[in-house]
Amino acid sequence: MLRLTLLITLILTLSGCATYRQDIDEGLQLAKNGDWQGAETVIDKALESPQDTLLRYLEKGALAQYQGDYERSNELLEQAEQLSDTFFKKSLENRAWALLSNPRQSDYYGNGVERVYISYLKSLNYLALAEEAPARTPQRQSLLDAAVVEARRIDLKLNEISALTTSYAELDAKENQAFYMKALDWLGNFYAGGRSSEEFQYREDAWGRYLEGLQYESAGDYDDARISYTNAAKLYESGYAKQYDLSPMTAQRARLDAIRMMQKSGWSQGEVDAAINQYLDSAHQELLSQYQQHDTELVIIEHQGFIPDKAEMSLFLYADPEAYSLVLDPVIPYENGRRNLNDYDEFRWFTMVYSDANPLSMFANYKAGGIWRTFDGLFTKRVILGAGVWRQLRSLGLEEQLLQVPLRITVPFYRRFELDNQPGILSLGADTMQTPTLRMSSLADIALQDQIAHAQRDIYEGLVRELLRAWLAQQARQQLVKDNTLGMLVGFASQVALMATSAADTRNWLTLPAQVRLQRRPLAAGTYTPNYQVGEHSFTMEQTQIASGEMKIWNIRNPY
C-alpha cells in the first residue's frame, strides 16, 4: 500500500493543470457576444490561482473598460502595472518548479506588448473620464494631464524594448552586409535551427507612438504631438507596416497629423508647404485642406475582435543513437490511412518554425539513413548532441527509455486567423459616408510573430523539462520497486503519466483586440449623434455638442 501511495503521489506531482484555454472558454465566448460583465465574472473565477494574478488583473482591467467603468479599470490596471514591474526579473525558484511540473504552474509574467498596453488602456480610460468631465474645468485638465502621463509611460516602455532589440535600420543593414558577416550569423543560428528570429521581434509600436500624439494633441501640447506623430510615421515607413501587414497609408496618416501640428504650433508656411510636398500624396493633401476648412474633428478608434488564443502542439521525442541525436516528430492525426499534413495548422507551424532547414541537421539526417533521409528534416527536428553528451545520456538510462517509448513534448503555437476587413460606415444625421477604416495596428500579428520569435526557447525548455521529468520518474521507479512484475507496472504507469501531463503554457491576455482601426473626420462645429456600422453591427454615440476647435474621441470596442 505504501508503494502504491508513493506512486500516486509521484504521478500527481508530475501531473499539471488543465490547459488554460479550457478554463476560460466560457468567459471568452461571453466576451465575443458583447456580454462584458458576464465574461468578467467567469474569467475572474477561472483565474483565481495565485500563479494567474497578473493575468487576472489584466483581463479584469480590460473588461472593466469595455463596461465603461473607467476608474475601476484604472485601479485594476495599476495593480497589473506594479505586479508586472516586480515580475520583470523572473523568479529562479518559480522557473525551477515549472521545469518539474509544467509551465502553467509558474507565475504568469506577461510580455513586452502587454506591458505597453497596460498604459495604453489606462490612457484611454483617462481620456474617457475627461470626456465626461465639464469642459474647460480643472478636473477635465487634470484627467487630460493623467492621460499624457500614461502616454509618456508608453514612450518609456517602448524605448526600453527598443534598446533590447534590433532596430528596423539594423535589420536592413544586415541584409546588405558582407558575406563573411552573414556566414558568422549563419553559424550562430545553428542553435536556432538555421533561423533568425530577429525579424519577428516586437521592437517598437508605431500605433503606440501615434496614440501618444493623439493624447498630446487632445491636451493642447501641439509640438509634443508633432514629435510623436512624426516618430509614428517613421516607424510605419521603416518597417513596422511591412512587418505587421499594414497599409502604407498608415504612414501618410501620421505624416498628415504631424503637418497639422506644425500648423498649430506656429511653423512658417514655407516649412509647412515643404513638408506637404515631401510627404503627402494628392489624396492626403486634399484631406489636409478639409482640416483648414473645419477646425472641429471626430476621431473614431475601433478596437475590433480579440487577440488569437494559443493552442498546444504535441511532438514525440525519439532517440537516434547512430547520429547521436534526439529527433522530434509532430503528432499529426491519421485519416483514411494517411496524415493529411496540409489540413493541420500544427504541421504548417512546425515546418515554418522548427523543421530542420540548416545544412548541419540535413547532413546528420543523411548519415542516419542515406540520401532519402536527408529530406526527413522537412518533417522533423533533429537536436544534435554529439558523442560526449550522448554517453552521458546513456549512463543516465535515458537512451534505453527513449528507444522503448518516446517522450511527448508540447509547445504553444497559433492557428491561422483572418482579420476582419469590413469597411466602417459613419452616419452623422443626414450625412452618411462609407469611409475606409485604416488598420493602424494588428495585435493579432504582433502576438503571432512574438510567439515565433520565442519558439526556439519554447522547444528547448520543453526538451529539458521532459527529459528531467523522465529521469526523475526512472529514479523513483528504481527506488520504489524491487519486484520485477511490479516494476513493469510502475514503469508503464509512469510513462502514461509523463505522456498525459506534458503541457505548454498557452496563457496570454485574451481580451485585447485583434486590431485597431482609425477614422478621423473634420467637421463643422455643431450637435451630432454619430452612428458607426461595421457589417451587421452598429454603434451609436449619445447626442454630443462639438465646439469649434474641439476634438471628440470615440473609443469603440467592437467584439464582433
KAPE-V755862 format. One record per helix or strand. SS is the DSSP state (~ for helix, > for strand). FROM is the first residue (numbers start at 1). TO is the last residue. If there is no record, write none. Layout:
BEGIN
ss;from;to
SS;FROM;TO
SS;FROM;TO
END
This chain:
BEGIN
ss;from;to
~;2;14
~;20;32
~;36;46
~;50;66
~;70;86
~;92;100
~;103;105
~;112;132
~;138;164
~;168;175
~;179;188
~;198;200
~;206;218
~;222;243
~;249;264
~;269;279
~;282;293
>;296;304
>;310;320
~;321;323
>;325;330
>;334;335
>;338;339
~;341;343
~;345;353
~;359;369
~;371;378
>;380;384
~;386;395
~;398;404
>;407;414
>;424;428
>;431;435
>;438;442
~;443;453
~;455;480
~;484;501
>;515;523
>;526;528
>;530;534
>;537;540
>;544;546
>;551;558
END
